[in-house]
Amino acid sequence: MTINELGKALTAIETVLAEGERTHAPGAWLENAPENHARRAARHLAQLEAGDRSEDHLTHALCRLALAVEVRERRRERRGR
């Protein structure tokens, strides 16, 4: 599988991230530790499993995991790893 085969998923992620830009302060996501993003992703997955349909929990979880990886990698880069 290539990134090009994930068009629908990437569009859904883009939509959720754009929503986040409207509802959160710029760069606020960088202040959260990767573990915090992962916990929030887990909560979204639990809500999905419980049948909550109030928002797209699967895409929100995926976004949180992507944010966790991005923060982790940026921190590693700053430490010279």
KOLPALUM-922317 format. One record per atom (N, C-alpha, C, O): x, y, z; residue number from 1. Coordinates in Angstrom, 2 decimals. Example, Ala and Ser with C-alpha at 12.3 -4.5 7.8 and 13.67 -1.06 7.14 Angstrom:
% residues 2
R      c1      c2      c3 resi
R   13.19   -5.69    7.80    1
R   12.30   -4.50    7.80    1
R   13.20   -3.30    7.80    1
R   14.24   -3.32    8.46    1
R   12.85   -2.25    7.08    2
R   13.67   -1.06    7.14    2
R   12.90    0.03    7.87    2
R   13.41    1.14    8.04    2
END
This chain:
% residues 81
R      c1      c2      c3 resi
R    0.83   -1.18    0.00    1
R    0.00    0.00    0.00    1
R    0.88    1.24    0.00    1
R    1.93    1.28    0.64    1
R    0.44    2.24   -0.72    2
R    1.17    3.50   -0.76    2
R    0.28    4.61   -0.20    2
R   -0.93    4.44   -0.05    2
R    0.89    5.74    0.09    3
R    0.15    6.89    0.61    3
R   -0.92    7.32   -0.38    3
R   -1.96    7.84    0.02    3
R   -0.67    7.12   -1.66    4
R   -1.63    7.51   -2.70    4
R   -2.92    6.71   -2.63    4
R   -3.95    7.14   -3.16    4
R   -2.88    5.55   -2.00    5
R   -4.06    4.71   -1.89    5
R   -4.93    5.07   -0.68    5
R   -5.95    4.43   -0.44    5
R   -4.52    6.06    0.06    6
R   -5.26    6.46    1.27    6
R   -5.98    7.79    1.09    6
R   -6.15    8.53    2.05    6
R   -6.39    8.09   -0.11    7
R   -6.98    9.38   -0.42    7
R   -8.19    9.74    0.45    7
R   -8.28   10.86    0.94    7
R   -9.10    8.81    0.64    8
R  -10.29    9.10    1.42    8
R   -9.95    9.31    2.90    8
R  -10.50   10.19    3.56    8
R   -9.05    8.50    3.40    9
R   -8.62    8.65    4.80    9
R   -7.90    9.97    5.01    9
R   -8.13   10.66    6.00    9
R   -7.03   10.33    4.08   10
R   -6.29   11.59    4.21   10
R   -7.22   12.79    4.10   10
R   -6.99   13.80    4.77   10
R   -8.24   12.71    3.27   11
R   -9.22   13.79    3.18   11
R   -9.98   13.93    4.49   11
R  -10.23   15.05    4.94   11
R  -10.35   12.81    5.11   12
R  -11.04   12.86    6.40   12
R  -10.14   13.47    7.47   12
R  -10.60   14.26    8.30   12
R   -8.87   13.10    7.46   13
R   -7.91   13.67    8.42   13
R   -7.78   15.17    8.20   13
R   -7.78   15.94    9.16   13
R   -7.67   15.58    6.96   14
R   -7.54   17.00    6.64   14
R   -8.74   17.79    7.16   14
R   -8.59   18.90    7.67   14
R   -9.92   17.22    7.04   15
R  -11.14   17.88    7.51   15
R  -11.11   18.06    9.02   15
R  -11.44   19.14    9.53   15
R  -10.72   17.02    9.75   16
R  -10.67   17.10   11.22   16
R   -9.58   18.08   11.66   16
R   -9.80   18.85   12.60   16
R   -8.43   18.06   11.01   17
R   -7.36   18.99   11.37   17
R   -7.77   20.44   11.11   17
R   -7.43   21.33   11.88   17
R   -8.49   20.67   10.02   18
R   -8.96   22.03    9.72   18
R   -9.96   22.48   10.79   18
R   -9.95   23.65   11.19   18
R  -10.81   21.59   11.23   19
R  -11.74   21.89   12.31   19
R  -10.97   22.25   13.58   19
R  -11.32   23.20   14.28   19
R   -9.92   21.49   13.86   20
R   -9.09   21.77   15.03   20
R   -8.42   23.13   14.96   20
R   -8.26   23.79   15.98   20
R   -8.04   23.54   13.77   21
R   -7.43   24.87   13.61   21
R   -8.41   25.98   13.97   21
R   -8.01   27.05   14.44   21
R   -9.70   25.72   13.74   22
R  -10.71   26.73   14.06   22
R  -11.06   26.74   15.55   22
R  -11.53   27.76   16.06   22
R  -10.86   25.63   16.23   23
R  -11.32   25.53   17.62   23
R  -10.21   25.56   18.66   23
R  -10.49   25.64   19.86   23
R   -8.95   25.49   18.23   24
R   -7.82   25.47   19.16   24
R   -6.83   26.57   18.80   24
R   -6.73   26.99   17.65   24
R   -6.10   27.00   19.79   25
R   -5.06   28.03   19.56   25
R   -3.98   27.47   18.62   25
R   -3.67   26.28   18.67   25
R   -3.42   28.32   17.78   26
R   -2.36   27.87   16.88   26
R   -1.19   27.23   17.65   26
R   -0.69   27.79   18.63   26
R   -0.79   26.07   17.20   27
R    0.35   25.38   17.81   27
R    0.08   24.73   19.15   27
R    1.00   24.16   19.74   27
R   -1.15   24.79   19.65   28
R   -1.46   24.21   20.96   28
R   -1.16   22.71   20.99   28
R   -0.77   22.17   22.03   28
R   -1.34   22.05   19.87   29
R   -1.10   20.60   19.82   29
R    0.36   20.25   20.09   29
R    0.65   19.15   20.56   29
R    1.27   21.18   19.80   30
R    2.69   20.94   20.04   30
R    3.04   20.94   21.53   30
R    4.07   20.39   21.93   30
R    2.18   21.54   22.34   31
R    2.43   21.62   23.77   31
R    2.07   20.33   24.50   31
R    2.47   20.12   25.64   31
R    1.31   19.47   23.84   32
R    0.91   18.19   24.44   32
R    1.98   17.14   24.19   32
R    2.53   17.04   23.09   32
R    2.24   16.36   25.19   33
R    3.18   15.24   25.05   33
R    2.56   14.17   24.15   33
R    1.33   14.05   24.08   33
R    3.39   13.39   23.48   34
R    2.85   12.31   22.65   34
R    1.92   11.39   23.44   34
R    0.92   10.91   22.91   34
R    2.26   11.14   24.69   35
R    1.43   10.25   25.51   35
R    0.03   10.84   25.73   35
R   -0.95   10.10   25.80   35
R   -0.05   12.16   25.84   36
R   -1.35   12.80   26.01   36
R   -2.19   12.65   24.75   36
R   -3.38   12.34   24.82   36
R   -1.58   12.86   23.59   37
R   -2.30   12.64   22.33   37
R   -2.76   11.19   22.22   37
R   -3.88   10.93   21.78   37
R   -1.91   10.25   22.62   38
R   -2.27    8.84   22.54   38
R   -3.44    8.52   23.47   38
R   -4.33    7.75   23.10   38
R   -3.46    9.10   24.68   39
R   -4.58    8.89   25.60   39
R   -5.88    9.42   25.00   39
R   -6.93    8.80   25.12   39
R   -5.79   10.57   24.37   40
R   -7.00   11.14   23.75   40
R   -7.46   10.28   22.57   40
R   -8.66   10.14   22.34   40
R   -6.52    9.72   21.84   41
R   -6.89    8.80   20.76   41
R   -7.61    7.58   21.33   41
R   -8.61    7.13   20.78   41
R   -7.09    7.07   22.43   42
R   -7.72    5.90   23.06   42
R   -9.15    6.22   23.51   42
R  -10.04    5.39   23.39   42
R   -9.35    7.42   24.02   43
R  -10.71    7.82   24.42   43
R  -11.65    7.86   23.22   43
R  -12.79    7.43   23.30   43
R  -11.15    8.38   22.10   44
R  -11.98    8.40   20.89   44
R  -12.32    6.98   20.45   44
R  -13.45    6.72   20.03   44
R  -11.37    6.08   20.54   45
R  -11.65    4.69   20.16   45
R  -12.65    4.04   21.10   45
R  -13.50    3.26   20.67   45
R  -12.56    4.36   22.38   46
R  -13.52    3.83   23.35   46
R  -14.93    4.37   23.05   46
R  -15.91    3.64   23.15   46
R  -15.00    5.64   22.70   47
R  -16.30    6.23   22.36   47
R  -16.87    5.59   21.10   47
R  -18.07    5.34   21.01   47
R  -16.02    5.33   20.12   48
R  -16.44    4.66   18.90   48
R  -16.98    3.27   19.23   48
R  -18.05    2.88   18.76   48
R  -16.24    2.54   20.03   49
R  -16.64    1.18   20.41   49
R  -17.95    1.18   21.18   49
R  -18.75    0.25   21.06   49
R  -18.17    2.23   21.98   50
R  -19.39    2.32   22.78   50
R  -20.60    2.74   21.93   50
R  -21.73    2.76   22.41   50
R  -20.35    3.07   20.67   51
R  -21.45    3.42   19.78   51
R  -21.78    4.90   19.72   51
R  -22.79    5.29   19.14   51
R  -20.94    5.73   20.32   52
R  -21.16    7.18   20.29   52
R  -21.01    7.67   18.86   52
R  -19.99    7.41   18.21   52
R  -22.00    8.37   18.38   53
R  -21.97    8.88   17.00   53
R  -21.94   10.41   16.97   53
R  -22.29   11.02   15.96   53
R  -21.52   11.03   18.08   54
R  -21.53   12.49   18.16   54
R  -20.49   13.15   17.26   54
R  -20.64   14.31   16.89   54
R  -19.44   12.42   16.91   55
R  -18.44   12.91   15.98   55
R  -17.72   11.72   15.36   55
R  -17.95   10.57   15.76   55
R  -16.86   11.98   14.41   56
R  -16.11   10.92   13.72   56
R  -14.94   10.50   14.60   56
R  -13.81   10.94   14.41   56
R  -15.22    9.64   15.57   57
R  -14.20    9.26   16.54   57
R  -13.02    8.52   15.91   57
R  -11.89    8.66   16.37   57
R  -13.27    7.74   14.88   58
R  -12.18    7.01   14.24   58
R  -11.16    7.98   13.62   58
R   -9.96    7.81   13.80   58
R  -11.65    8.98   12.91   59
R  -10.74    9.95   12.31   59
R  -10.08   10.82   13.37   59
R   -8.90   11.15   13.25   59
R  -10.82   11.19   14.42   60
R  -10.22   11.97   15.49   60
R   -9.09   11.17   16.16   60
R   -8.05   11.74   16.49   60
R   -9.30    9.88   16.36   61
R   -8.26    9.04   16.95   61
R   -7.04    8.99   16.05   61
R   -5.90    9.09   16.53   61
R   -7.26    8.83   14.77   62
R   -6.15    8.78   13.82   62
R   -5.38   10.10   13.82   62
R   -4.15   10.09   13.76   62
R   -6.08   11.21   13.88   63
R   -5.41   12.52   13.95   63
R   -4.57   12.63   15.21   63
R   -3.43   13.09   15.15   63
R   -5.13   12.21   16.34   64
R   -4.38   12.28   17.60   64
R   -3.11   11.43   17.53   64
R   -2.07   11.84   18.04   64
R   -3.20   10.26   16.92   65
R   -2.01    9.41   16.80   65
R   -0.98   10.06   15.88   65
R    0.22    9.98   16.14   65
R   -1.44   10.68   14.80   66
R   -0.52   11.38   13.90   66
R    0.15   12.55   14.64   66
R    1.35   12.78   14.47   66
R   -0.62   13.28   15.44   67
R   -0.05   14.37   16.22   67
R    0.98   13.85   17.21   67
R    2.02   14.47   17.41   67
R    0.69   12.71   17.83   68
R    1.63   12.11   18.78   68
R    2.95   11.77   18.10   68
R    4.02   12.05   18.64   68
R    2.88   11.18   16.92   69
R    4.10   10.82   16.18   69
R    4.86   12.08   15.78   69
R    6.08   12.13   15.90   69
R    4.15   13.09   15.31   70
R    4.80   14.34   14.89   70
R    5.51   15.01   16.05   70
R    6.66   15.45   15.92   70
R    4.85   15.10   17.20   71
R    5.47   15.72   18.37   71
R    6.69   14.92   18.80   71
R    7.75   15.48   19.10   71
R    6.54   13.59   18.84   72
R    7.67   12.73   19.22   72
R    8.85   12.94   18.30   72
R    9.98   13.10   18.77   72
R    8.62   12.95   17.00   73
R    9.71   13.09   16.05   73
R   10.37   14.47   16.13   73
R   11.59   14.59   16.01   73
R    9.58   15.50   16.33   74
R   10.15   16.85   16.48   74
R   11.02   16.93   17.73   74
R   12.08   17.55   17.72   74
R   10.57   16.30   18.81   75
R   11.34   16.32   20.04   75
R   12.64   15.52   19.88   75
R   13.69   15.93   20.36   75
R   12.56   14.40   19.20   76
R   13.77   13.61   18.93   76
R   14.76   14.42   18.10   76
R   15.96   14.41   18.37   76
R   14.25   15.10   17.11   77
R   15.09   15.90   16.23   77
R   15.81   17.00   17.03   77
R   16.99   17.26   16.82   77
R   15.09   17.64   17.93   78
R   15.70   18.70   18.76   78
R   16.78   18.14   19.68   78
R   17.75   18.83   20.00   78
R   16.61   16.88   20.10   79
R   17.61   16.25   20.97   79
R   18.78   15.68   20.16   79
R   19.75   15.19   20.73   79
R   18.66   15.74   18.83   80
R   19.74   15.26   17.99   80
R   19.71   13.78   17.71   80
R   20.75   13.18   17.45   80
R   18.56   13.18   17.76   81
R   18.45   11.73   17.47   81
R   18.01   11.47   16.08   81
R   17.87   10.31   15.68   81
END
